[in-house]
């Protein structure tokens, strides 16, 4: 199993997308936010918007890129293809099943092992150079963190546009929980940097 560099970061899943609304698997399809998704992203700005982030990165898919813009009031520093959601192959555009086949390789899609390797390599490249970056992406990223922590991707879906604190716990574990202001108190604020 690949190892993730043991440094904290802030994760924001995109706001509600048109695929979320219709309860369909978007995967790497480039679907937009709904009006509700835009409102959710603007609400995240209450906690994220005035921070002078050392790095804001987002998946290049519109739902993540637009969420990053609305939640921070500015464009991400860069868009990173390695942060895209898992490619679900034949399952893309299909209704979300009651039990997702996370560990099974979808026909024409990305295997779970390849997805984990891609997400970990992408995060490691960010974490080795930046302290407490803001990463805006997709729910699959948190499933990878959960897998690294517990050996399974199973668990509740990450809420749309709810900032999450992702940090090492103990010697091998990972904590994922709602972000508190105290988690990012060490970062400068825009009002003090201008």
C-alpha positions as semicolon CSV with decimal commas, in nm:
position;residue;x (nm);y (nm);z (nm)
1;X;0,000;0,000;0,000
2;X;0,145;0,343;-0,089
3;X;0,234;0,574;0,200
4;X;0,107;0,929;0,231
5;X;0,346;1,193;0,368
6;X;0,242;1,260;0,726
7;X;0,152;1,629;0,701
8;X;-0,192;1,784;0,744
9;X;-0,399;1,951;0,475
10;X;-0,746;2,096;0,432
11;X;-0,981;1,919;0,192
12;X;-1,295;2,059;0,034
13;X;-1,521;1,839;-0,173
14;X;-1,698;2,026;-0,451
15;X;-2,048;2,162;-0,399
16;X;-2,354;1,974;-0,521
17;X;-2,317;1,887;-0,890
18;X;-2,585;1,806;-1,143
19;X;-2,485;1,439;-1,110
20;X;-2,517;1,455;-0,730
21;X;-2,866;1,599;-0,773
22;X;-2,972;1,320;-1,010
23;X;-2,793;1,056;-0,794
24;X;-2,570;0,942;-1,080
25;X;-2,200;0,854;-1,086
26;X;-2,009;1,145;-1,242
27;X;-1,658;1,002;-1,217
28;X;-1,443;1,199;-1,461
29;X;-1,736;1,345;-1,656
30;X;-1,714;1,724;-1,641
31;X;-2,046;1,819;-1,486
32;X;-2,126;2,165;-1,341
33;X;-2,241;2,272;-0,998
34;X;-2,610;2,324;-0,934
35;X;-2,735;2,655;-0,792
36;X;-2,735;2,483;-0,451
37;X;-2,376;2,370;-0,509
38;X;-2,273;2,730;-0,577
39;X;-2,445;2,841;-0,254
40;X;-2,268;2,563;-0,060
41;X;-1,930;2,673;-0,196
42;X;-2,001;3,037;-0,102
43;X;-2,090;2,924;0,252
44;X;-1,751;2,751;0,280
45;X;-1,593;3,092;0,214
46;X;-1,692;3,196;0,568
47;X;-1,419;2,967;0,698
48;X;-1,180;2,954;0,402
49;X;-1,208;3,287;0,221
50;X;-0,986;3,516;0,428
51;X;-0,696;3,271;0,470
52;X;-0,376;3,347;0,278
53;X;-0,337;2,983;0,172
54;X;0,021;2,881;0,088
55;X;-0,133;2,677;-0,194
56;X;-0,484;2,632;-0,333
57;X;-0,512;2,341;-0,574
58;X;-0,814;2,187;-0,742
59;X;-0,911;1,910;-0,973
60;X;-0,951;2,054;-1,323
61;X;-1,309;1,926;-1,341
62;X;-1,546;2,223;-1,343
63;X;-1,733;2,128;-1,026
64;X;-1,409;2,134;-0,821
65;X;-1,250;2,435;-0,994
66;X;-1,565;2,646;-0,952
67;X;-1,600;2,540;-0,587
68;X;-1,241;2,650;-0,520
69;X;-1,311;2,991;-0,675
70;X;-1,632;3,047;-0,480
71;X;-1,495;2,915;-0,149
72;X;-1,180;3,129;-0,155
73;X;-1,280;3,428;-0,367
74;X;-0,996;3,362;-0,611
75;X;-0,876;3,113;-0,870
76;X;-0,674;2,815;-0,749
77;X;-0,296;2,848;-0,781
78;X;-0,308;2,544;-1,009
79;X;-0,536;2,273;-1,143
80;X;-0,397;1,921;-1,104
81;X;-0,515;1,631;-1,317
82;X;-0,403;1,383;-1,052
83;X;-0,684;1,511;-0,826
84;X;-0,961;1,409;-1,068
85;X;-1,224;1,169;-0,940
86;X;-1,179;0,800;-1,015
87;X;-1,267;0,703;-1,371
88;X;-1,564;0,472;-1,326
89;X;-1,572;0,344;-1,686
90;X;-1,902;0,178;-1,771
91;X;-2,052;0,297;-1,439
92;X;-2,023;0,667;-1,525
93;X;-2,363;0,828;-1,577
94;X;-2,533;0,528;-1,411
95;X;-2,746;0,559;-1,096
96;X;-2,547;0,535;-0,772
97;X;-2,599;0,181;-0,637
98;X;-2,679;0,113;-0,274
99;X;-2,336;-0,049;-0,236
100;X;-2,054;0,094;-0,448
101;X;-1,808;-0,162;-0,590
102;X;-1,500;0,034;-0,479
103;X;-1,252;-0,253;-0,488
104;X;-1,370;-0,398;-0,821
105;X;-1,216;-0,264;-1,143
106;X;-1,494;-0,118;-1,359
107;X;-1,496;-0,212;-1,728
108;X;-1,314;0,065;-1,915
109;X;-1,231;0,245;-1,589
110;X;-0,959;0,285;-1,329
111;X;-0,876;0,009;-1,083
112;X;-0,890;0,086;-0,712
113;X;-0,515;0,023;-0,679
114;X;-0,434;0,262;-0,964
115;X;-0,667;0,527;-0,817
116;X;-0,505;0,500;-0,471
117;X;-0,157;0,521;-0,624
118;X;-0,253;0,829;-0,827
119;X;-0,413;1,017;-0,536
120;X;-0,127;0,937;-0,294
121;X;0,141;1,039;-0,547
122;X;-0,044;1,364;-0,622
123;X;-0,089;1,452;-0,254
124;X;0,273;1,361;-0,174
125;X;0,398;1,598;-0,444
126;X;0,196;1,878;-0,279
127;X;0,271;1,795;0,084
128;X;0,646;1,766;0,039
129;X;0,660;2,132;-0,069
130;X;0,370;2,307;0,108
131;X;0,247;2,331;0,464
132;X;-0,132;2,305;0,508
133;X;-0,247;2,340;0,147
134;X;-0,614;2,365;0,052
135;X;-0,708;2,076;-0,177
136;X;-1,042;2,100;-0,361
137;X;-1,159;1,780;-0,523
138;X;-1,390;1,482;-0,505
139;X;-1,523;1,234;-0,251
140;X;-1,293;0,958;-0,379
141;X;-0,995;1,137;-0,223
142;X;-1,138;1,091;0,126
143;X;-1,214;0,727;0,045
144;X;-0,843;0,684;-0,030
145;X;-0,751;0,843;0,306
146;X;-1,003;0,616;0,479
147;X;-0,848;0,316;0,303
148;X;-0,498;0,419;0,415
149;X;-0,628;0,458;0,771
150;X;-0,850;0,152;0,809
151;X;-0,794;-0,073;0,507
152;X;-1,140;-0,006;0,360
153;X;-1,288;0,277;0,153
154;X;-1,634;0,205;0,295
155;X;-1,811;0,465;0,505
156;X;-2,032;0,770;0,475
157;X;-2,003;0,995;0,172
158;X;-1,815;1,321;0,237
159;X;-2,054;1,616;0,252
160;X;-2,046;1,863;-0,034
161;X;-1,850;2,184;0,031
162;X;-1,783;2,111;0,399
163;X;-1,417;2,189;0,479
164;X;-1,236;1,888;0,628
165;X;-0,919;1,869;0,835
166;X;-0,706;1,573;0,722
167;X;-0,416;1,504;0,957
168;X;-0,188;1,223;1,073
169;X;-0,307;1,037;1,382
170;X;-0,062;0,830;1,580
171;X;0,216;0,659;1,389
172;X;0,013;0,531;1,091
173;X;-0,346;0,651;1,115
174;X;-0,532;0,946;0,964
175;X;-0,798;1,172;1,107
176;X;-1,067;1,326;0,887
177;X;-1,309;1,562;1,059
178;X;-1,480;1,897;1,005
179;X;-1,233;2,185;0,996
180;X;-1,215;2,414;1,301
181;X;-1,080;2,768;1,289
182;X;-0,808;2,665;1,535
183;X;-0,673;2,413;1,280
184;X;-0,571;2,697;1,048
185;X;-0,500;2,966;1,308
186;X;-0,128;2,948;1,219
187;X;-0,195;3,062;0,861
188;X;-0,190;3,435;0,783
189;X;-0,510;3,615;0,688
190;X;-0,555;3,814;0,370
191;X;-0,641;4,128;0,566
192;X;-0,301;4,115;0,736
193;X;-0,104;4,039;0,419
194;X;-0,227;4,328;0,206
